[in-house]
Amino acid sequence: ERFISKGSAYYALTAPVTTRNFYFLMLPKMTMLAFSAAVEPLRIANQLTGQCLYRWFLLTEDGNPVRCSNGISIVPDGAIGPVGPDDTIFICSGVDGYLAASDKTVSWLRTQARHGAAVGGVCTGAFTLAKAGLLREKNFTLHWENQSAFHECFPELPIANQLYCRDGKVITC
């Protein structure tokens, strides 16, 4: 199966598990390192247990490849569309995070959150979450290098001085 790679280490789970779905919305100039740091633990957990604990799907607004900040293009699984209420969406952003998300993407994200999906921001993904109005009265963070620019755009939203935050169904790192 696509989501379970082979490895020599093994960890047996004693209880049944429910597979969780993660959708990574890749925005132009996203940071590949932050994206990889989010996906690889899911893959390794599946590999260690030999079970499909997690599935991940790569999305772009239009289903076309996205070019990362390092110049490498990534081919998505598809375009944005409905996700389940128990699913998690991570906005993967990076350079120019304040410009990366279109109105269509922001509207889609707002709709998915309203229907129950958890939403998160990786690197500068908090810019998109803020544009969607999903950070009001939430603890959140984003890459330290972009915090000044974020404060200029959203002075009413205080940034937590943490590596990651989880506040209800909002997750940022």
Backbone torsions as a table, in degrees:
resi	resn	phi	psi	omega
1	GLU	NA	148.2	-177.6
2	ARG	-54.5	-33.8	-170.6
3	PHE	-94.8	-3.5	-179.3
4	ILE	-121.7	105.5	177.9
5	SER	-90.1	162.0	-178.9
6	LYS	-88.5	143.7	176.6
7	GLY	-155.2	168.4	-177.4
8	SER	-87.9	-26.2	179.1
9	ALA	-81.2	150.8	-179.2
10	TYR	-146.1	139.7	176.4
11	TYR	-132.5	115.9	-177.7
12	ALA	-81.5	131.1	174.1
13	LEU	-91.9	139.9	-177.0
14	THR	-96.1	-17.1	-178.5
15	ALA	-116.0	151.1	176.2
16	PRO	-66.3	151.1	-178.5
17	VAL	-125.5	156.2	173.1
18	THR	-105.9	129.4	179.6
19	THR	-67.8	135.0	178.0
20	ARG	-108.1	141.2	180.0
21	ASN	-103.6	134.4	175.8
22	PHE	-121.8	132.5	177.3
23	TYR	-114.2	124.2	179.7
24	PHE	-106.8	108.7	176.9
25	LEU	-85.6	112.1	-175.8
26	MET	-93.9	117.1	179.8
27	LEU	-97.8	155.6	179.9
28	PRO	-54.2	139.9	179.9
29	LYS	65.4	25.8	177.6
30	MET	-64.2	157.9	-179.8
31	THR	-89.0	115.9	-176.4
32	MET	-64.4	-36.7	-178.6
33	LEU	-61.8	-45.9	179.6
34	ALA	-65.0	-41.0	177.5
35	PHE	-61.0	-48.4	179.7
36	SER	-61.1	-38.8	179.8
37	ALA	-66.4	-21.8	177.3
38	ALA	-86.8	-36.7	-176.0
39	VAL	-82.6	-41.9	-172.8
40	GLU	-60.0	-38.2	176.1
41	PRO	-61.7	-32.1	176.9
42	LEU	-66.1	-46.0	179.2
43	ARG	-62.2	-44.4	-177.6
44	ILE	-67.0	-38.3	176.7
45	ALA	-60.8	-43.7	176.6
46	ASN	-62.6	-43.7	-178.7
47	GLN	-62.9	-45.5	-177.9
48	LEU	-64.4	-36.3	-176.7
49	THR	-92.0	-17.0	-175.4
50	GLY	68.5	17.9	180.0
51	GLN	-125.4	157.4	177.5
52	CYS	-88.3	81.1	176.7
53	LEU	-74.5	-35.7	-175.1
54	TYR	-134.6	144.4	169.4
55	ARG	-123.4	145.2	178.6
56	TRP	-134.0	142.7	-177.2
57	PHE	-131.3	136.6	-178.0
58	LEU	-101.1	128.5	-177.5
59	LEU	-124.5	150.9	164.8
60	THR	-130.3	168.3	-177.5
61	GLU	-58.2	-41.0	-174.1
62	ASP	-113.1	2.5	-178.8
63	GLY	83.9	-0.4	177.8
64	ASN	-89.1	158.7	178.8
65	PRO	-57.6	154.1	177.0
66	VAL	-118.6	141.8	178.3
67	ARG	-96.0	125.7	180.0
68	CYS	-77.2	171.0	179.9
69	SER	-63.6	-21.8	178.8
70	ASN	-89.6	3.5	177.5
71	GLY	91.8	-8.1	179.7
72	ILE	-82.3	136.1	177.2
73	SER	-95.5	142.4	177.4
74	ILE	-119.2	132.6	178.4
75	VAL	-88.5	124.7	-179.2
76	PRO	-81.6	170.0	172.4
77	ASP	-78.6	-22.8	-179.5
78	GLY	174.0	-170.6	179.9
79	ALA	-93.4	166.2	177.4
80	ILE	-60.0	146.0	179.9
81	GLY	-171.1	-176.3	-177.7
82	PRO	-62.4	143.7	172.2
83	VAL	-124.1	168.0	-178.1
84	GLY	-79.0	159.2	-179.1
85	PRO	-67.1	-17.7	178.1
86	ASP	-99.1	6.3	-177.5
87	ASP	-90.9	165.2	179.4
88	THR	-122.7	134.5	177.4
89	ILE	-112.7	128.0	173.2
90	PHE	-113.7	127.7	174.5
91	ILE	-86.2	117.8	179.5
92	CYS	-102.1	112.0	-176.3
93	SER	-129.4	-173.6	-179.2
94	GLY	-175.0	-119.6	-179.6
95	VAL	-59.1	135.5	-178.8
96	ASP	59.9	37.6	-179.3
97	GLY	-55.1	-29.8	-179.4
98	TYR	-73.2	-14.9	-179.4
99	LEU	-109.9	-10.8	-164.9
100	ALA	-69.4	-35.6	-172.8
101	ALA	-93.8	129.9	176.6
102	SER	-79.8	169.5	176.5
103	ASP	-60.9	-36.6	178.9
104	LYS	-61.7	-44.1	178.9
105	THR	-64.8	-44.4	-179.8
106	VAL	-61.8	-44.0	178.4
107	SER	-62.5	-44.3	178.4
108	TRP	-59.6	-45.3	-178.9
109	LEU	-62.7	-44.6	178.8
110	ARG	-59.9	-42.6	179.8
111	THR	-64.3	-44.5	-179.3
112	GLN	-63.8	-40.3	177.8
113	ALA	-64.7	-40.7	179.5
114	ARG	-63.4	-29.5	178.2
115	HIS	-89.5	8.8	170.6
116	GLY	108.6	-9.1	-179.6
117	ALA	-66.6	143.2	169.8
118	ALA	-74.9	145.8	-179.2
119	VAL	-128.1	147.0	-180.0
120	GLY	-147.0	164.2	177.7
121	GLY	-126.9	130.4	176.2
122	VAL	-108.1	134.7	-178.5
123	CYS	62.5	-101.9	179.7
124	THR	-105.4	18.7	179.4
125	GLY	-58.9	-19.3	178.7
126	ALA	-62.4	-26.6	176.2
127	PHE	-59.4	-45.3	-179.4
128	THR	-68.1	-41.2	177.2
129	LEU	-61.0	-40.1	179.1
130	ALA	-67.2	-43.3	177.2
131	LYS	-58.0	-33.8	179.9
132	ALA	-81.0	-3.6	179.5
133	GLY	77.1	21.6	-174.0
134	LEU	-96.5	1.7	-178.7
135	LEU	-108.1	-0.7	178.3
136	ARG	-60.4	128.3	178.7
137	GLU	59.7	31.6	178.0
138	LYS	-121.9	147.8	168.8
139	ASN	-82.4	131.9	-178.9
140	PHE	-154.9	166.0	177.0
141	THR	-145.3	172.5	173.0
142	LEU	-158.3	172.6	-176.0
143	HIS	-52.7	132.9	-175.9
144	TRP	-55.7	-34.3	-177.1
145	GLU	-64.2	-22.4	-175.7
146	ASN	-109.1	5.3	-176.3
147	GLN	-67.9	-36.6	178.3
148	SER	-63.6	-45.5	178.9
149	ALA	-63.3	-39.9	178.4
150	PHE	-61.6	-44.4	-179.2
151	HIS	-62.5	-34.9	176.6
152	GLU	-65.5	-38.5	-179.1
153	CYS	-78.1	-35.8	-174.3
154	PHE	-134.0	67.7	-175.5
155	PRO	-63.4	-20.0	-178.6
156	GLU	-82.6	-6.5	-177.1
157	LEU	-108.5	106.7	-179.6
158	PRO	-74.9	132.7	-178.7
159	ILE	-90.9	131.5	176.4
160	ALA	-77.5	139.3	178.3
161	ASN	-86.9	69.5	-177.1
162	GLN	-139.6	161.3	176.6
163	LEU	-74.2	-36.0	177.4
164	TYR	-149.4	157.4	177.7
165	CYS	-139.8	143.9	169.3
166	ARG	-130.5	121.8	179.6
167	ASP	-133.4	99.2	-175.2
168	GLY	63.6	-122.4	-178.3
169	LYS	-99.1	21.1	176.9
170	VAL	-115.9	125.7	-177.5
171	ILE	-128.0	128.4	178.6
172	THR	-136.0	152.2	176.0
173	CYS	-153.6	NA	NA
